Amino acid sequence: MVEYTFSLDSAFNALADPTRRDILRRVAGTELSVSEIAQEYSLTFAAISKHLKVLEKARLILKRRRGKQQLVTLYPEALSSVDEYLEFYRHLWEGRLDALEIYLKESEEKNV
């Protein structure tokens, strides 16, 4: 349970930053080099590198070497733990919204 919580905390921490979310979006579709990622932002290479380290620590991305290049790709399995956590709340809110819809329909029928 502690490892699960740690990975979930790391994932939410990583996802809290808009730059890191954008990096994830970019590498979700294709594998990119660190320099290709860095050129898309008005940040220093060191800042991008720090963002990538946070994403890697949260196990949201995978890095591998090809010659001198470091290639980055999405690690989708990490998002499954986030999705599992959010699924509980998704069901909770869907149930509440369904109940609200029924209540509103019943109230409307009484007022007609």
N, C-alpha and C positions, 0 to 999 in steps of 0.2 A: 504493500500500500504506500509506503514511503517513496519508493522509486516512482510509482505511478503519479503521486502528488508532485514530486520533484519535476518530472517530465512535463506534467500539465502546467505547473507554475512557470517553467522555462518557456514553454510554448506560448502561453498567454503573455509573458513578458516580451518575448520576441515579436509577437503579433501586435503589441501595443503601439509600435512605432510605424508611422506611415511609410517611411523609406523602406523599412524591412518588408512590410506588406507588399510594396511595389516590386521589390527585388524578387520576392516569392512569385508574384504574378508573372514576371518576366522569365524566370527559370522554369516555370510550370510548363511552358510550351516547348522549350528547347534548352539544350545545354549551352551555357555561355561561359566565356573565360572571365576571370576577375576584371581584366582590363576592359572587356566589352561592357560589363556591368557598370564599371566606374565611369565610363565616358557618357553615360546617360544622366549623370547627376552633377550638380555644381558643388560637389563636396570633394575633399582631398581623397587621394587614394587610401591614405591611412584611415580616414573616417569610414570609407566603404569597407575596408578590411575589418574594422571593428564590428560593423553591422553584420558582416558575413560570419564572424566568429560567434556572435550571439545566436544567429540562425543555426549555425553548425552545432553549438552547444545544446540548443533545444532540439536537435536532431530533425530540423525541418529541411535542411539541405544536405547534400553530399558533395564533397570536393574530391577531385582526383587529379592526378598529374598526367599531362601529355607533353612530354619534352619539358620545356621551360614554362609552359602554361599550366595554370590551375583552372580546371573546369568545374563549374557549379551546376547542379541540377536539383530539382525538387525531390524531396524524400516523402512521398505521399503517405506512407504508413504512419508518420508522426501526426499528421492531421487527423487520423482516425481516432486517436485518443481524445483530441479536442472535440471531434464530432460526437463521440460517445457521451462525453460530459454534457454537451449542449443538447443532446437528444432528450434528456430528462426534462429540461426547461421548454423545449419545443413542444413536447407532449403536454406539459402543464399549461402552457399558454394556449395551445390549440383547444384543450378542454375548456378552459375559461372562456375563450372567445366563442366556442360552440354554445356554452351555457348562456352567455350574454345574448347571442343571436336568438336562442329559444325564448329567453325572457322578453326581449324586445318584440318578437312576433306575437307572443301571448299578450303583452301590454297593448299592442296595436289592435289586436282582435277585440280586446275588452273595450277599447275606446271607440270602436267603429259602430 
